[in-house]
C-alpha cells in the first residue's frame, strides 16, 4: 500500500483558504497512491470555537473530497469539525476510492485545551477494510491511551493518527508512536500539522511512518511537505506469525 502523508500549515479558522489549499494538494498526489492522510481539523486548525468553522455531513466540500477519491482512486482520511443537532464533533472521516465514507468521533478529548467543554466525545473505535487492509484511524490525544488502540486478535494491519500536536510535547509524540507500533505489532502512519496557530503554539510536524517492530520507514518530517511510504502487508503477516506477541497478549474489553 502506497500512503501519502500531507504535513501542512493550517490557516487559523480560515475555512476557505484551507479547503482551497488541500484541494490543490490532493490534485497533485502521485499516481498509484492508495491512501492519503491529512492532519486533525485540517480546514480550521485545532479550535475551541466550533461555531465559527463547523460543517455538516452534507456539506459540498465533503462531496468534493469524495469526488476526488473516485477520480484519483485513492482513499482519504483526516478530521474536521462537524455539527449534528446541538452537538459539535471532532470527526475523522475515511473516504474510500468509491466515495464510501466511514466516520469516527474522537473519543479522548483534550481537557488541557477544554475540548470536552465544546465537543461531544465518541465511543466506538472504527476499523475500515480497504484493499485487503484493516485500518484503525484515531485522532491526536487518543495516542496517550493505549487500551483503546490495543490490537487484540489482530483486528487491524495499519494504525493511523491524525493530529495537531505542538512542539512543546513533541518528545511524547515520537515516543508514544513508537510504543503503539511495537505493542500492537502494526504499521503506523501519523500525520501532524506544521506552522503555528493563534494560541502561540508552534508545530514542526514530525509526521512519520513506522513498521511493526517500531523501526522508521519514514523518519519524522519537519515543515510543509508531502511524503510517501509503501507498506508491505506480507512482511508484517510473516513477522506476526513468527513472533507471537499479539497471540500472547492479555484479553480484555473496553
GIHU-V972845 format. One record per pair of residues at least 12 apart in sequence whose ideal C-beta (glycine too) atoms are under 10 Angstrom apart, sorted by the first residue. I is the first residue (numbers start at 1). J is the second residue. D is the distance in whole Angstrom. If there is no record, write none. Layout:
I;J;D / I;J;D
//
This chain:
1;33;9 / 1;34;5 / 1;35;6 / 1;75;10 / 1;130;9 / 1;131;7 / 1;132;9 / 1;133;6 / 1;135;9 / 1;157;9 / 1;158;7 / 1;187;9 / 1;189;10 / 1;229;9 / 1;230;7 / 1;231;5 / 1;232;8 / 1;233;7 / 2;29;10 / 2;30;8 / 2;31;9 / 2;32;6 / 2;33;5 / 2;34;5 / 2;35;8 / 2;36;10 / 2;74;9 / 2;228;6 / 2;229;8 / 2;230;5 / 2;231;8 / 3;33;7 / 3;34;7 / 3;35;5 / 3;36;8 / 3;37;6 / 3;74;9 / 3;75;9 / 3;158;8 / 3;160;9 / 3;187;9 / 3;189;6 / 3;191;9 / 3;209;7 / 3;217;10 / 3;218;9 / 3;227;9 / 3;228;7 / 3;229;5 / 3;230;8 / 3;231;6 / 4;25;9 / 4;26;9 / 4;29;5 / 4;30;7 / 4;33;5 / 4;34;9 / 4;35;7 / 4;36;5 / 4;37;7 / 4;38;9 / 4;74;8 / 4;76;9 / 4;189;10 / 4;191;9 / 4;226;6 / 4;227;7 / 4;228;5 / 4;229;8 / 5;35;10 / 5;36;8 / 5;37;5 / 5;38;9 / 5;39;10 / 5;160;10 / 5;189;7 / 5;190;8 / 5;191;5 / 5;192;9 / 5;205;9 / 5;207;5 / 5;208;8 / 5;209;7 / 5;218;7 / 5;221;7 / 5;225;8 / 5;226;7 / 5;227;5 / 5;228;7 / 5;229;7 / 6;21;10 / 6;22;7 / 6;25;6 / 6;26;8 / 6;29;8 / 6;36;6 / 6;37;7 / 6;38;5 / 6;39;7 / 6;42;8 / 6;76;10 / 6;78;8 / 6;191;7 / 6;193;10 / 6;207;8 / 6;224;9 / 6;225;9 / 6;226;5 / 6;227;9 / 7;37;9 / 7;38;9 / 7;39;7 / 7;191;6 / 7;192;7 / 7;193;7 / 7;194;5 / 7;195;10 / 7;203;9 / 7;204;9 / 7;205;5 / 7;206;9 / 7;207;4 / 7;208;10 / 7;220;10 / 7;221;5 / 7;222;9 / 7;223;8 / 7;224;6 / 7;225;6 / 7;226;7 / 7;227;7 / 8;21;7 / 8;22;7 / 8;25;7 / 8;38;8 / 8;39;7 / 8;42;7 / 8;191;9 / 8;192;10 / 8;193;7 / 8;194;7 / 8;195;8 / 8;205;9 / 8;207;10 / 8;223;10 / 8;224;5 / 8;225;8 / 8;226;8 / 9;21;9 / 9;39;10 / 9;45;9 / 9;193;7 / 9;194;5 / 9;195;3 / 9;196;8 / 9;197;9 / 9;203;8 / 9;205;9 / 9;223;9 / 9;224;6 / 10;22;9 / 10;39;7 / 10;40;9 / 10;41;7 / 10;42;6 / 10;43;8 / 10;44;7 / 10;45;4 / 10;46;8 / 10;47;10 / 10;164;8 / 10;193;5 / 10;194;9 / 10;195;6 / 10;196;9 / 10;197;7 / 10;203;9 / 11;43;9 / 11;44;9 / 11;45;7 / 11;195;9 / 11;197;10 / 12;44;8 / 12;45;5 / 12;46;10 / 12;47;8 / 12;53;10 / 12;195;9 / 12;196;9 / 12;197;6 / 12;198;5 / 12;199;9 / 13;41;10 / 13;43;9 / 13;44;5 / 13;45;6 / 13;47;6 / 13;49;7 / 13;52;6 / 13;53;5 / 13;81;10 / 13;197;9 / 13;198;8 / 14;43;9 / 14;44;8 / 14;45;8 / 14;53;9 / 15;43;5 / 15;44;6 / 15;52;9 / 15;53;6 / 15;54;9 / 15;55;8 / 15;61;8 / 15;80;9 / 15;81;9 / 16;43;9 / 16;61;10 / 17;43;9 / 18;41;9 / 18;42;6 / 18;43;4 / 18;44;7 / 18;45;8 / 18;53;9 / 18;80;10 / 19;42;9 / 19;43;5 / 19;44;10 / 19;55;10 / 19;59;10 / 19;60;10 / 19;61;6 / 19;64;8 / 19;65;9 / 19;80;10 / 20;43;10 / 21;42;9 / 21;43;9 / 22;36;10 / 22;38;7 / 22;39;10 / 22;42;6 / 22;43;7 / 22;61;9 / 22;65;9 / 22;68;10 / 22;76;10 / 22;78;8 / 23;61;9 / 23;64;7 / 23;65;8 / 23;68;7 / 25;38;9 / 25;224;10 / 25;226;7 / 26;38;9 / 26;64;9 / 26;65;8 / 26;68;5 / 26;69;9 / 26;71;10 / 26;72;8 / 26;74;9 / 26;76;7 / 26;226;10 / 27;68;7 / 27;71;9 / 27;72;8 / 28;72;10 / 28;226;8 / 29;68;9 / 29;72;6 / 29;74;7 / 29;76;10 / 29;226;7 / 29;228;9 / 30;72;10 / 30;74;10 / 30;226;8 / 30;228;6 / 31;72;8 / 31;73;9 / 31;74;10 / 32;72;10 / 32;73;9 / 32;74;9 / 32;228;10 / 32;230;10 / 33;72;8 / 33;73;9 / 33;74;5 / 33;75;9 / 33;226;10 / 33;228;7 / 33;230;10 / 34;73;8 / 34;74;6 / 34;75;7 / 34;97;8 / 34;130;8 / 34;131;6 / 34;133;9 / 34;230;9 / 34;231;9 / 35;74;6 / 35;75;5 / 35;76;8 / 35;77;7 / 35;94;9 / 35;96;10 / 35;97;9 / 35;130;7 / 35;131;8 / 35;133;9 / 35;135;8 / 35;158;8 / 35;160;9 / 35;189;8 / 35;231;9 / 36;65;10 / 36;68;9 / 36;69;8 / 36;72;9 / 36;74;5 / 36;75;7 / 36;76;5 / 36;77;8 / 36;78;8 / 36;95;9 / 36;191;9 / 36;226;9 / 36;228;10 / 37;75;9 / 37;76;8 / 37;77;6 / 37;78;7 / 37;94;10 / 37;137;8 / 37;160;6 / 37;161;9 / 37;162;6 / 37;189;6 / 37;190;8 / 37;191;4 / 37;207;8 / 37;209;10 / 38;65;10 / 38;76;7 / 38;77;7 / 38;78;3 / 38;79;8 / 38;80;9 / 38;92;10 / 38;93;10 / 38;162;6 / 38;191;6 / 38;193;9 / 39;78;6 / 39;79;8 / 39;139;10 / 39;140;9 / 39;161;10 / 39;162;6 / 39;163;6 / 39;164;6 / 39;165;9 / 39;190;10 / 39;191;5 / 39;192;6 / 39;193;4 / 39;194;9 / 39;203;9 / 39;205;9 / 39;207;8 / 40;78;7 / 40;79;5 / 40;80;9 / 40;90;7 / 40;92;8 / 40;106;8 / 40;139;6 / 40;140;5 / 40;141;9 / 40;161;9 / 40;162;5 / 40;163;5 / 40;164;5 / 40;165;8 / 40;191;9 / 40;192;8 / 40;193;7 / 41;53;8 / 41;78;8 / 41;79;6 / 41;80;6 / 41;81;6 / 41;90;7 / 41;91;10 / 41;106;10 / 41;139;9 / 41;140;9 / 41;162;9 / 41;163;10 / 41;164;6 / 41;193;8 / 42;78;5 / 42;79;7 / 42;80;7 / 42;162;8 / 42;164;9 / 42;191;9 / 42;193;7 / 43;55;8 / 43;59;10 / 43;61;7 / 43;78;9 / 43;79;9 / 43;80;5 / 43;81;8 / 44;79;10 / 44;80;7 / 44;81;6 / 44;164;10 / 45;164;7 / 45;193;8 / 45;195;9 / 45;196;10 / 45;197;5 / 45;198;8 / 45;199;9 / 45;201;9 / 45;203;10 / 46;79;10 / 46;81;10 / 46;90;9 / 46;110;8 / 46;113;7 / 46;115;8 / 46;140;8 / 46;163;9 / 46;164;4 / 46;165;9 / 46;166;9 / 46;193;8 / 46;197;7 / 46;199;8 / 46;201;8 / 46;203;10 / 47;81;7 / 47;113;10 / 47;115;10 / 47;118;9 / 47;164;10 / 47;197;8 / 47;198;8 / 47;199;9 / 48;88;10 / 48;110;9 / 48;113;6 / 48;114;6 / 48;115;7 / 48;117;8 / 48;118;5 / 48;119;8 / 48;199;9 / 49;81;9 / 49;88;10 / 49;118;8 / 50;81;5 / 50;82;9 / 50;83;7 / 50;87;9 / 50;88;4 / 50;89;9 / 50;90;9 / 50;115;10 / 50;118;6 / 50;119;7 / 51;81;9 / 51;83;8 / 51;88;8 / 51;118;9 / 52;81;9 / 53;80;8 / 53;81;5 / 53;83;10 / 53;88;10 / 54;80;8 / 54;81;5 / 54;82;6 / 54;83;4 / 54;84;10 / 54;88;6 / 54;89;9 / 54;91;10 / 55;80;6 / 55;81;7 / 55;82;6 / 55;83;7 / 55;91;9 / 56;82;7 / 56;83;6 / 56;84;7 / 57;80;10 / 57;82;6 / 57;83;9 / 57;84;7 / 57;91;8 / 57;93;9 / 57;101;8 / 57;103;8 / 59;80;9 / 59;82;9 / 61;80;8 / 62;80;8 / 62;82;9 / 62;93;7 / 62;95;8 / 62;101;7 / 63;99;9 / 63;101;10 / 65;78;9 / 65;80;10 / 65;93;8 / 65;95;6 / 65;99;9 / 65;101;9 / 66;93;10 / 66;95;6 / 66;96;9 / 66;98;9 / 66;99;4 / 66;100;8 / 66;101;7 / 67;95;10 / 67;99;7 / 68;95;9 / 68;99;9 / 69;95;5 / 69;96;7 / 69;97;5 / 69;98;8 / 69;99;6 / 69;100;9 / 69;101;9 / 70;95;9 / 70;96;9 / 70;97;7 / 70;98;7 / 70;99;5 / 70;100;10 / 71;97;9 / 71;99;10 / 72;97;8 / 73;96;10 / 73;97;5 / 73;98;9 / 74;95;9 / 74;96;9 / 74;97;6 / 75;94;7 / 75;95;6 / 75;96;5 / 75;97;6 / 75;98;9 / 75;100;9 / 75;128;8 / 75;130;6 / 75;131;8 / 75;133;10 / 75;135;8 / 76;93;8 / 76;94;8 / 76;95;5 / 76;96;9 / 76;97;9 / 76;101;9 / 77;92;6 / 77;93;7 / 77;94;5 / 77;95;7 / 77;96;10 / 77;102;9 / 77;104;9 / 77;126;10 / 77;128;8 / 77;130;10 / 77;135;8 / 77;137;5 / 77;160;6 / 77;162;7 / 77;189;10 / 77;191;9 / 78;91;10 / 78;92;7 / 78;93;7 / 78;94;9 / 78;95;9 / 78;137;9 / 78;139;9 / 78;160;10 / 78;162;5 / 78;191;8 / 79;91;6 / 79;92;4 / 79;93;7 / 79;103;9 / 79;104;8 / 79;105;9 / 79;106;7 / 79;137;9 / 79;138;10 / 79;139;5 / 79;140;8 / 79;162;6 / 79;163;9 / 79;164;9 / 80;92;8 / 80;93;7 / 81;118;10 / 81;119;8 / 82;103;8 / 82;105;8 / 82;119;10 / 84;105;9 / 84;120;9 / 85;120;9 / 86;120;9 / 87;105;9 / 87;118;10 / 87;119;8 / 87;120;4 / 87;121;10 / 88;118;6 / 88;119;5 / 88;120;7 / 89;103;9 / 89;104;10 / 89;105;5 / 89;106;7 / 89;119;6 / 89;120;6 / 89;121;8 / 89;122;7 / 90;104;10 / 90;105;7 / 90;106;4 / 90;107;10 / 90;109;7 / 90;110;9 / 90;115;7 / 90;118;10 / 90;119;5 / 90;120;9 / 90;121;9 / 90;122;9 / 90;139;6 / 90;140;8 / 90;141;9 / 90;164;10 / 91;103;5 / 91;104;7 / 91;105;5 / 91;106;7 / 91;119;9 / 91;122;8 / 91;139;9 / 92;104;5 / 92;105;8 / 92;106;7 / 92;122;9 / 92;126;7 / 92;137;6 / 92;138;8 / 92;139;5 / 92;140;10 / 92;142;10 / 92;160;9 / 92;161;10 / 92;162;6 / 93;126;10 / 93;137;9 / 94;126;7 / 94;127;10 / 94;128;5 / 94;130;8 / 94;135;7 / 94;137;6 / 94;160;9 / 95;128;10 / 96;128;8 / 96;129;9 / 96;130;6 / 96;131;9 / 97;130;8 / 97;131;8 / 98;130;10 / 100;128;9 / 100;130;9 / 102;126;6 / 102;127;9 / 102;128;5 / 102;129;10 / 102;130;9 / 102;135;10 / 102;137;9 / 103;122;9 / 103;126;7 / 103;137;10 / 104;122;6 / 104;123;10 / 104;124;8 / 104;125;7 / 104;126;4 / 104;127;9 / 104;128;9 / 104;136;9 / 104;137;6 / 104;138;7 / 104;139;7 / 104;142;9 / 105;119;8 / 105;120;7 / 105;121;7 / 105;122;3 / 105;123;8 / 105;124;8 / 105;126;9 / 105;139;9 / 106;119;7 / 106;120;10 / 106;121;7 / 106;122;6 / 106;138;8 / 106;139;4 / 106;140;7 / 106;141;7 / 106;142;7 / 106;162;10 / 107;121;6 / 107;122;5 / 107;123;7 / 107;124;8 / 107;125;8 / 107;138;8 / 107;139;8 / 107;141;9 / 107;142;6 / 107;145;8 / 107;148;6 / 107;254;10 / 108;121;7 / 108;122;9 / 108;138;9 / 108;139;8 / 108;140;8 / 108;141;5 / 108;142;5 / 108;143;9 / 108;144;7 / 108;145;5 / 108;148;7 / 109;121;5 / 109;122;9 / 109;139;10 / 109;140;10 / 109;141;7 / 109;142;10 / 110;139;10 / 110;140;7 / 110;141;5 / 110;142;10 / 110;144;9 / 110;164;9 / 111;141;9 / 112;141;9 / 112;169;10 / 113;141;9 / 113;164;10 / 113;199;8 / 113;201;10 / 115;140;9 / 115;141;8 / 122;139;9 / 122;142;10 / 123;254;10 / 125;137;9 / 125;138;8 / 125;142;9 / 125;148;7 / 125;149;8 / 125;150;10 / 125;155;9 / 125;156;9 / 125;254;9 / 126;138;8 / 126;156;10 / 127;151;10 / 127;155;6 / 127;156;5 / 127;157;10 / 127;158;10 / 128;156;9 / 128;158;10 / 128;160;10 / 129;156;9 / 129;157;10 / 130;158;9 / 131;233;10 / 132;157;9 / 132;233;7 / 133;156;8 / 133;157;5 / 133;158;6 / 133;187;9 / 133;231;8 / 133;233;6 / 133;236;10 / 134;151;10 / 134;154;8 / 134;155;6 / 134;156;4 / 134;157;5 / 134;158;7 / 134;186;10 / 134;233;10 / 135;156;6 / 135;157;7 / 135;158;5 / 135;159;8 / 135;160;6 / 135;186;10 / 135;187;9 / 135;189;9 / 136;148;10 / 136;149;7 / 136;151;8 / 136;155;7 / 136;156;4 / 136;157;9 / 136;158;7 / 136;159;5 / 136;160;7 / 136;161;10 / 136;184;9 / 136;186;8 / 136;188;10 / 137;156;9 / 137;158;9 / 137;159;8 / 137;160;4 / 137;161;8 / 137;162;7 / 137;189;9 / 138;159;7 / 138;160;7 / 138;161;5 / 138;162;8 / 138;163;9 / 138;180;9 / 138;190;10 / 139;160;9 / 139;161;7 / 139;162;6 / 139;163;7 / 139;164;9 / 140;161;7 / 140;162;7 / 140;163;4 / 140;164;6 / 140;165;6 / 140;173;9 / 140;190;10 / 140;192;8 / 140;193;10 / 141;161;10 / 141;163;8 / 141;164;10 / 141;165;9 / 142;161;7 / 142;162;10 / 142;163;9 / 142;180;10 / 143;159;10 / 143;161;5 / 143;163;7 / 143;165;8 / 143;172;8 / 143;173;7 / 143;176;5 / 143;177;7 / 143;179;9 / 143;180;7 / 143;190;8 / 144;169;10 / 144;172;8 / 144;173;10 / 144;176;7 / 144;180;10 / 145;176;10 / 145;254;9 / 146;176;8 / 146;179;7 / 146;180;7 / 146;183;7 / 146;184;9 / 147;252;8 / 147;253;10 / 147;254;6 / 148;254;6 / 149;161;9 / 149;180;6 / 149;183;9 / 149;184;7 / 149;186;9 / 149;188;10 / 150;180;9 / 150;183;8 / 150;184;7 / 150;246;10 / 150;249;7 / 150;250;9 / 150;251;10 / 150;252;8 / 150;254;8 / 151;180;9 / 151;183;8 / 151;184;4 / 151;185;7 / 151;186;6 / 151;212;10 / 151;240;10 / 151;245;9 / 151;246;6 / 151;249;8 / 152;184;9 / 152;246;8 / 152;249;6 / 152;250;8 / 152;251;6 / 152;252;7 / 152;253;9 / 152;254;10 / 153;246;8 / 153;247;9 / 153;249;9 / 153;251;8 / 154;184;9 / 154;185;8 / 154;186;9 / 154;236;10 / 154;237;9 / 154;240;7 / 154;246;5 / 154;247;8 / 154;249;10 / 155;184;9 / 155;186;9 / 155;246;9 / 156;184;8 / 156;186;6 / 156;187;9 / 157;185;10 / 157;186;6 / 157;187;7 / 157;212;9 / 157;231;8 / 157;233;6 / 157;236;6 / 157;237;8 / 157;240;9 / 158;186;6 / 158;187;5 / 158;188;7 / 158;189;7 / 158;209;10 / 158;212;10 / 158;231;7 / 158;233;9 / 158;236;9 / 159;177;9 / 159;180;6 / 159;181;7 / 159;184;6 / 159;186;5 / 159;187;7 / 159;188;5 / 159;189;8 / 159;190;9 / 159;210;9 / 159;212;10 / 160;187;9 / 160;188;7 / 160;189;5 / 160;190;7 / 160;191;8 / 160;209;10 / 161;173;9 / 161;176;9 / 161;177;7 / 161;180;8 / 161;188;7 / 161;189;8 / 161;190;4 / 161;191;7 / 161;192;8 / 161;207;10 / 161;208;10 / 162;189;9 / 162;190;8 / 162;191;5 / 162;192;8 / 162;193;9 / 162;207;10 / 163;177;10 / 163;190;7 / 163;191;7 / 163;192;5 / 163;193;7 / 163;203;9 / 163;205;10 / 163;206;9 / 163;207;9 / 164;192;7 / 164;193;5 / 164;197;8 / 164;201;8 / 164;203;7 / 165;177;10 / 165;190;9 / 165;192;5 / 165;193;8 / 165;201;9 / 165;203;7 / 165;204;10 / 165;205;9 / 165;206;8 / 165;207;10 / 166;192;9 / 166;193;9 / 166;196;9 / 166;197;8 / 166;199;9 / 166;200;9 / 166;201;4 / 166;202;6 / 166;203;6 / 166;204;9 / 167;192;10 / 167;194;10 / 167;196;10 / 167;201;8 / 167;202;5 / 167;203;6 / 167;204;5 / 167;205;9 / 167;206;9 / 168;201;8 / 168;202;8 / 169;201;10 / 170;192;9 / 170;202;10 / 170;203;9 / 170;204;7 / 170;205;9 / 170;206;6 / 170;220;8 / 171;206;10 / 173;190;8 / 173;192;7 / 173;205;10 / 173;206;6 / 173;207;10 / 173;208;9 / 173;220;9 / 174;190;9 / 174;206;6 / 174;208;8 / 174;220;6 / 176;190;10 / 177;189;10 / 177;190;5 / 177;192;10 / 177;206;9 / 177;207;10 / 177;208;7 / 177;209;10 / 177;210;6 / 177;214;9 / 177;220;9 / 178;208;9 / 178;210;6 / 178;213;10 / 178;214;5 / 178;215;9 / 178;216;9 / 179;214;8 / 180;210;8 / 180;214;9 / 181;208;10 / 181;209;9 / 181;210;4 / 181;211;7 / 181;212;6 / 181;213;8 / 181;214;5 / 181;215;9 / 181;216;10 / 181;217;10 / 182;210;8 / 182;211;10 / 182;212;8 / 182;213;7 / 182;214;4 / 182;215;9 / 182;245;9 / 183;214;9 / 183;245;8 / 183;246;9 / 183;249;8 / 184;212;8 / 184;245;9 / 184;246;8 / 184;249;9 / 185;211;9 / 185;212;5 / 185;213;8 / 185;214;10 / 185;236;8 / 185;239;7 / 185;240;5 / 185;243;7 / 185;244;9 / 185;245;5 / 185;246;5 / 185;247;10 / 185;249;9 / 186;210;9 / 186;211;9 / 186;212;6 / 186;236;7 / 186;240;9 / 186;246;9 / 187;209;7 / 187;210;7 / 187;211;6 / 187;212;6 / 187;217;8 / 187;229;9 / 187;231;5 / 187;232;9 / 187;233;8 / 187;235;9 / 187;236;6 / 188;208;8 / 188;209;7 / 188;210;4 / 188;211;8 / 188;212;8 / 188;214;9 / 188;217;9 / 188;231;10 / 189;207;8 / 189;208;8 / 189;209;5 / 189;210;8 / 189;217;9 / 189;218;8 / 189;229;7 / 189;231;8 / 190;205;10 / 190;206;8 / 190;207;6 / 190;208;6 / 190;209;8 / 190;210;8 / 190;218;10 / 190;220;9 / 191;205;9 / 191;206;10 / 191;207;5 / 191;208;9 / 191;209;10 / 191;221;9 / 191;227;9 / 192;204;8 / 192;205;5 / 192;206;6 / 192;207;5 / 192;208;9 / 192;220;9 / 192;221;9 / 193;205;7 / 193;207;9 / 193;224;10 / 194;206;9 / 194;207;8 / 194;221;8 / 194;222;8 / 194;223;6 / 194;224;6 / 194;225;8 / 195;223;9 / 195;224;8 / 203;223;10 / 204;220;8 / 204;221;9 / 204;222;5 / 204;223;7 / 205;220;7 / 205;221;5 / 205;222;6 / 205;223;7 / 205;224;8 / 205;225;8 / 206;219;9 / 206;220;4 / 206;221;7 / 206;222;7 / 207;219;10 / 207;220;7 / 207;221;5 / 207;222;9 / 207;225;9 / 207;226;10 / 207;227;7 / 208;220;5 / 208;221;7 / 208;227;9 / 208;229;9 / 209;221;10 / 209;227;8 / 209;228;9 / 209;229;4 / 209;230;9 / 209;231;8 / 210;229;10 / 211;229;10 / 211;231;8 / 211;232;9 / 211;235;8 / 211;236;7 / 211;239;8 / 212;231;10 / 212;235;8 / 212;236;5 / 212;237;10 / 212;239;6 / 212;240;7 / 212;243;9 / 212;245;9 / 212;246;10 / 213;236;10 / 213;239;7 / 213;243;9 / 213;245;10 / 216;229;10 / 217;229;5 / 217;230;8 / 217;231;7 / 217;232;10
//
